[in-house]
Every structure is written in structure tokens, then in C-alpha cells.
């Protein structure tokens, strides 16, 4: 249902016109005042019944005999059709945090996930007539979109460049917002922002996943240390040969490489052992 502008008259104009009319009637037909009591009461009731006050960031949805006749979104004091049904709806920005959902990621690992969603009504007609309750509708659709999104991506990347929930928060938030906007468009709702507010492994596998992350971190650190040690050994051998300090044969190079690698790679303090044997050249 497309939103349309409701016909409304500024309330002050109506009040001024009513006062002028009352003064004119009282001046011309004073002797018929008893006969004008009933019509005046009916007119006064209709005038009061048609008065409407619209606050900022608020819409007044009007229906006339079951048919949508328009929405009044401009704040102020107005006079509308006194026989029209009215329903106020807020246009203010709203937000909520979903409950922590227990779902499975793309690899089947149980995780806990939650999101903060910021939204507002942009079509008062759809928000009133397309859904029963737009607040509950947004909450349920937000949880549904969050469950679907968590099934599409893993908790953490397992291959280089893989999009994951933990490592790519901006991309995940963009996709969550797009999916939620598509789901709520039928209710005239605009999703302004959707961000993950909680993300963790479920308690039953949290310890195992923590040990896995620690092992991966140790492996990555050791790889960096080994690569650096090999570079330093290569540089030392090249420097010795280039400067002509000493010429090493194969066994001597192997011994030196072994000693340097053990010294550089070992996590414990190395006790040096001095060799008094002459070095073979």
C-alpha cells in the first residue's frame, strides 16, 4: 500500500472560522437562539472531533469507512475529517539488541551470536496495515536474518581470503543490513544499521577451539622464528666467506649451521661450549 498525503486544514483557521460564524449567527438570529441550540451543538461536536495534534516524528494514519485515506506527517494543530478513523505511529529512530542465539556456523561449529539493529518507519501506511505489529516484526526478522547469516560464514577463516564472522565484521554487517532491509521492506521499514554485538563459540567447544587457536598462533610464531634464523645463518656464512675471515669445508659449515640454528630457534637459554680444537679450513 502506497503512502499518500492526508487532506487536513490548519486547526487555528477552523477555530477562527467557527468563532466568526458563531458571532454572525448570534448577531443576525439572536431571537432564534433556542432553535439553533441543537445545530450549534452538532457543529461544535464535529469541530472538536476533527481536531488533531501531530507531534514531531509522528504520523497520523487516517481511514474512512475502512478505506485508507492518507497519512498526516507534518507536526502541528490540524483539523481532519471528523468521521475518519485515526491511528498514530512513531517515525522516530528505534533500536534493539537481539537475544544471544545459539546457532551453527558454515562449518557446523556451535556458536553464540547477537546483533544490534537500528531502524525506523518510512512508510506509515505499510507499517500500519501490512503487519500486525512492526516492532515485533522487526525483532523476529532480525533474528531470522541473523540465523541465516551465521549459516553462510564460518566463525573464523580457515583458508586465506575466506570471509568469516570474526575476521570480517564490516562485510558481515553490510550483508546483515542488506538481508534485513529486504525482509522488512514489506512493512515500510528502513534499516539504518546492523552490527554484531556478541560473537563467541558455545561453551561446550570453547576450550577446544581456544587450544586450537593457541596452537595456530604458536605454529605461526615458530615459522617466523625459523625463517628469521635461516636468514641470519645464511647471512653469517656469506659474510665470513666474503670478508675472507675463514674458509669452511662441508662438515664445518654443517656444524656451524646446526649450532646457530639451535641457538637462535631454541626457547631456552643456551650454554655456550668453547671448542679448543683447530678449525679445519
N, C-alpha and C positions, 0 to 999 in steps of 0.2 A: 504494500500500500504506500503510495507516494504522499509525502507530507505536503500540505497546502496551507496557505495563509488564511487565517480566520478573519471574517468581517467583524470589526469592532469599532466603536466610537469612543473617543476620549470621555471619560466619566464626568469631568468638570463641565463639558459642553452640555451633556444631558441634564445635569443638575441645574445649570443656568437656564436652559430652555424650559425645564419644568417649573422653575420659580417664576419666569416671565409669564408662562401660560397660566399659572395659578393666580398671579396678580391681575392679569387681564380678565379672567373669569370672575374674580371677586369684584372687580370694578364694574363690569357690564351686567352681571347677573346676580347681584347681591340678594335680591328678593327671592331668588330661586335656590338659595343655598341648601335647604333641606333636600331638594330634588337632586342636587349634584353630589350629595354625600357618597352614595354608592359608587357612581362612576369615578369620583375622585379617589376613593379607597382602592378601587381596582387598578387605576393608573398608578397610584403610589406603590402598590404591591409589585406591579410589573417593573417599575423603575428600580425598586430595591432588589428585586430578584435578578435583574440583569447586571447589577454591579459586580465587577470582578477586579481583583487586585493581583497583579503578577509581579512576583519578586525577581531580582536578578538571578540569572542562571536557572530559570524555571520556565516550564511550558504548561499551557492550559489547553488540553485536548477537548474539543467540542464535538458532540454528536447530537443530531436532531432526528428524533424518531428512529433510532437505530442506525442512522447513516452518518458516516464521518463527514463533518462539515468544515474542519480546519483546525489549526493549532495557533494559539496566540503565544508568541515567544518574546515580544517586546515588553519589558517591565513597565509598570505604571498602573494608573487607575483607569479602568475601562468599563464600557457598557456593552454587553453582548446580548445575543438572543436569550431572553429570559426563559424560554422553553427548552433550551439546549442542555443536554447533559454535560457535565464537566468532570475532568479528571486531571489533577496536577501531577507532573512528572519532573524530576530533578534533572537538570543538564550539567550539574557540577561534575568535576573530575573525581572519580572514585577509585579506590584500590583495595586489594585484599591479598593476603598470603594464603596460599593453599595449604592443606594439611600435608604432612610428610607421608608420601606414598611409598609403599614397598613394591617395587617392580623389578623386572629383569631387563638388563641391557641387551645390546645386539648379540653378545656372546653368551647370553644365558646366565650371567652373574647377577645374583640378587643385590639390589642397591636401594638406597633411600633417597628420595628426591622431592623437592618442593620449589615453588616459584612465587614471585611477587608480580601481580598483573595490575596495570594502571589502565583505566578505560573511562569512557563517557558516552552518553546518549547523544547521537547527532540527528536521529530521525524519531521524533516523539510519537508519530503515528505507528511505526513499526514496533517500537518498544512497548506501546500500549496494547496493540491488537494482535501482533504476530506471536507473542509469547505470553505465558501466564504471569511470570514474574521475571523481569530482566535481571535482577540481582542473582537469583538462584540459577538462572540460565547461564550467566557468565561464569559462575563458580563451577558448575558441572562441566561446561565445555572446556574450561581451563584445565580441570583435572583430566578430562579425556584427551586433550591435546598433549598434555604432559606425559601421560602414559604411552601414547603413540610415539612421541618423540624419543623417549628413553629406549624403546624397542628398536629404533633405527640406528643408534650410535652406541659404541662401546663406552665403558666408563673411562678408560684411558687408551691411548693409541698403542697398537701392537706392531704396526709397520710404519715406516717413515712417511709422513704426509697424510696419515689417516686422521679424519676428523673424529674427535672424541668429546665426551661431555665435559671432562675435566680440563683438557688442554685447549679447547676452542670455545670459550664462553661467549664471545661476540657472535660467532657463526650460529651457535646453538640458540642464543637469544633472538637473533634475526629470524630463524626458521620457526621458532615457537610463536613469535609475534605474528608471522605471516599465516601460519596454520590457524591460530586462534582468531585472527581477523576474518578469515574465510568462514569459519564456523559461526561467528557471531554477526556477520553482515545481515543475515535474515532478520535480526532483531533491531536493526538500525543503530548498532553499537560500533564505536571506533576504539580499537586497541592502541593505546599510546605507547606502552612499554611492557615488555615481558622479560623478566630476568630470573635465572635460577638463584634461589636463596639458600638452598641446602642440597648438598650432594655428598654421599658417603656410601661405602659398602655396608651391607647389612651386618649386624653383629656376629652372625654365625660364621662368616668368612672374612671378617675384618682382619683378624690376626694373621691368617694365611696370606692374604693379599699384602699385608704390611711386610711380612718376611720376604715375599716376592719382590716388592719394591726395594727393600733394603739390599737384596741380592743383586738386583739390576744396577743399583747405584754403586755397589762395591765393584761389580764387574766393569762398569764404565770407568770408574776411577782407576782400577788396576790397568785397564787398557791404555789410559792416558799416561800412567807412570811408565809402563813398559815401552811405549812408543818414545817417550822422552829419554829413557835410559839408553835405548838403542841408538838414538841420535847422538847422545853425548859420547857413547863409546866409539861410534864411527868418527866423530869429530876429533876425539883424542888420538886415535890411531893415525888419522890423516895428518894431524898436527905434528906428531912425533916423526913421521916419515918425511913430511915436507920440510921441517926445520933441520932434518938430519941429526936429530938428537940420538936416536938409536935405530938400528935395523933389526926387526924382529922376524924370526922364522915362523913357520906354521904353528908348532906346539907352543911357542912363547905367546903368539897372538891369541891362541885359544885360551891359554891360562889367564892372560890379561883380560880378555873379554869376559871370561867366567867370573873373575874377581870383581871387575867393575859392575857387572850386572847384579851380582849378589849384593854388593854394597849399595847400589842405587835403588834396587827393587825391594830389598828386604824391609819389613816393617819394624824390625827390632834393631837395636844398636849393634853395630858390627865391631868386634875387637880386631884391630889390625895385627897381622903377623908379619914380622920383618924377615925377609929371606936374605941370608948371607952367602948363598950360592951365587957364583958368577952367572950373569945372564948370557945366554947363547946368542950370538949375532950371526 
